[in-house]
Amino acid sequence: MRRPDDRAVSTTVGYALTLGVAALLITGLLIAGGGFLEDQREVTTETQLEVIGEQVSADISSADRLSASDADEVKITRNLPDSVTGSQYTISVRTSPQTHLELRSVDPEVTVRVDVAVQEASLVATDIGGGNIQVSYNRTSDELVLRNADA
């Protein structure tokens, strides 16, 4: 025979089990969604760095072509974003073994390489931050220099 005080136990246990399963499902979704968002942030950062790198590479190539003209001095200025996906980044000019730009963000850590075509003048190896940049050429030194325009 049943005791009268056991009837409400199945409802309480069922409710507690339902809450436990729901909590596990929501936790799993949040963990999976957080990983997905981090992956998307890395892809977005990589894409933005590639676009910035292509713009800087084009400016360097343009200044190089203009250096072959009779101009004594060439300056090309570009306003780039200070950060990508909320993260600071640096632009490094590498001249060995092949001339290229290396763009690196801080958080997430993403590195992108963009080749640079330089024919006339030599490109000086340097590291700069994002923001306003300038590619300059001076006939006396016969060098292309990438620097922050604000400096």
C-alpha positions as CSV (number, residue, x, y, z in Angstrom):
1,M,0.0,0.0,0.0
2,R,1.1,3.6,-0.7
3,R,1.8,6.1,1.9
4,P,0.0,9.4,1.4
5,D,3.1,11.6,1.7
6,D,4.9,9.9,-1.4
7,R,2.6,11.3,-4.1
8,A,4.3,14.7,-4.7
9,V,7.8,13.2,-4.9
10,S,7.6,12.3,-8.6
11,T,6.6,15.8,-9.6
12,T,9.5,17.4,-7.6
13,V,12.0,14.9,-9.0
14,G,10.8,15.4,-12.5
15,Y,11.1,19.2,-12.2
16,A,14.6,19.0,-10.8
17,L,15.7,16.6,-13.6
18,T,14.2,18.9,-16.2
19,L,16.1,21.9,-14.8
20,G,19.3,19.9,-14.7
21,V,19.1,18.8,-18.3
22,A,18.2,22.3,-19.4
23,A,21.2,23.7,-17.6
24,L,23.5,21.2,-19.2
25,L,22.1,22.0,-22.7
26,I,22.4,25.7,-22.2
27,T,26.0,25.4,-20.9
28,G,26.9,23.2,-23.9
29,L,25.5,25.7,-26.3
30,L,27.3,28.6,-24.7
31,I,30.6,26.8,-24.8
32,A,30.2,25.8,-28.4
33,G,29.0,29.3,-29.4
34,G,31.9,30.9,-27.7
35,G,34.4,28.8,-29.7
36,F,32.6,29.7,-32.9
37,L,32.7,33.4,-32.1
38,E,36.4,33.2,-31.4
39,D,37.0,31.4,-34.7
40,Q,35.0,34.1,-36.6
41,R,37.0,36.9,-34.9
42,E,40.3,35.3,-36.1
43,V,39.0,35.0,-39.6
44,T,37.7,38.6,-39.6
45,T,41.1,39.8,-38.2
46,E,43.0,37.9,-40.9
47,T,40.8,39.3,-43.7
48,Q,41.2,42.9,-42.4
49,L,45.0,42.5,-42.1
50,E,45.1,41.2,-45.7
51,V,43.2,44.2,-47.0
52,I,45.4,46.6,-45.1
53,G,48.5,44.8,-46.3
54,E,47.4,45.0,-49.9
55,Q,46.7,48.7,-49.6
56,V,50.2,49.4,-48.1
57,S,51.8,47.1,-50.7
58,A,50.1,49.1,-53.5
59,D,51.3,52.4,-52.0
60,I,54.9,51.1,-51.8
61,S,54.7,49.9,-55.4
62,S,53.3,53.2,-56.5
63,A,56.0,55.2,-54.7
64,D,58.6,52.9,-56.3
65,R,57.2,53.5,-59.8
66,L,57.1,57.3,-59.1
67,S,60.7,57.2,-57.9
68,A,61.7,56.3,-61.5
69,S,60.4,59.7,-62.6
70,D,62.3,63.0,-62.3
71,A,60.8,63.7,-58.9
72,D,63.3,64.4,-56.1
73,E,60.8,63.4,-53.4
74,V,57.7,61.2,-53.3
75,K,55.2,61.0,-50.4
76,I,52.1,58.8,-50.3
77,T,50.0,59.1,-47.2
78,R,47.2,56.7,-46.3
79,N,44.8,56.7,-43.3
80,L,44.5,53.2,-42.0
81,P,42.5,52.0,-39.0
82,D,44.2,52.1,-35.6
83,S,43.0,48.6,-34.8
84,V,41.4,45.6,-36.3
85,T,38.5,43.9,-34.5
86,G,39.4,45.9,-31.4
87,S,43.1,44.8,-31.4
88,Q,46.2,46.8,-32.1
89,Y,48.4,45.6,-35.0
90,T,51.9,46.2,-36.4
91,I,53.1,46.4,-40.0
92,S,56.7,45.1,-40.4
93,V,58.7,45.5,-43.6
94,R,60.9,42.5,-44.3
95,T,63.5,42.7,-47.0
96,S,65.1,39.3,-46.7
97,P,65.0,36.9,-48.4
98,Q,62.0,38.3,-50.4
99,T,60.5,41.7,-49.8
100,H,57.2,41.5,-48.0
101,L,55.0,43.0,-45.3
102,E,54.2,41.1,-42.2
103,L,51.1,42.3,-40.4
104,R,50.5,41.0,-36.8
105,S,47.6,41.6,-34.5
106,V,47.8,41.2,-30.7
107,D,44.4,39.7,-29.7
108,P,43.7,37.3,-31.4
109,E,47.2,36.6,-32.4
110,V,47.1,36.6,-36.2
111,T,50.0,37.1,-38.7
112,V,49.5,37.8,-42.4
113,R,52.2,38.0,-45.1
114,V,51.8,40.2,-48.1
115,D,54.4,40.4,-50.9
116,V,55.6,43.7,-52.1
117,A,56.9,44.4,-55.7
118,V,59.8,46.9,-55.6
119,Q,61.9,47.5,-58.8
120,E,63.6,50.9,-58.7
121,A,64.4,51.9,-55.1
122,S,65.4,49.9,-52.1
123,L,62.9,49.4,-49.3
124,V,64.0,50.0,-45.7
125,A,63.1,47.3,-43.2
126,T,61.0,48.8,-40.4
127,D,58.2,48.2,-37.9
128,I,55.3,50.6,-37.5
129,G,51.8,50.6,-35.9
130,G,48.5,51.2,-37.6
131,G,46.9,54.5,-38.2
132,N,48.1,57.2,-40.6
133,I,51.1,55.9,-42.5
134,Q,53.4,57.5,-45.1
135,V,55.5,55.9,-47.8
136,S,58.3,58.4,-48.7
137,Y,61.1,58.4,-51.2
138,N,64.1,60.7,-51.3
139,R,66.3,60.7,-54.4
140,T,69.4,61.4,-52.3
141,S,69.2,58.2,-50.3
142,D,67.4,56.3,-53.1
143,E,65.3,54.5,-50.4
144,L,61.7,53.9,-49.8
145,V,60.7,54.3,-46.2
146,L,57.4,53.3,-44.5
147,R,56.6,55.3,-41.3
148,N,53.8,56.6,-39.3
149,A,52.6,59.9,-40.7
150,D,52.1,61.4,-37.3
151,A,55.7,60.8,-36.3
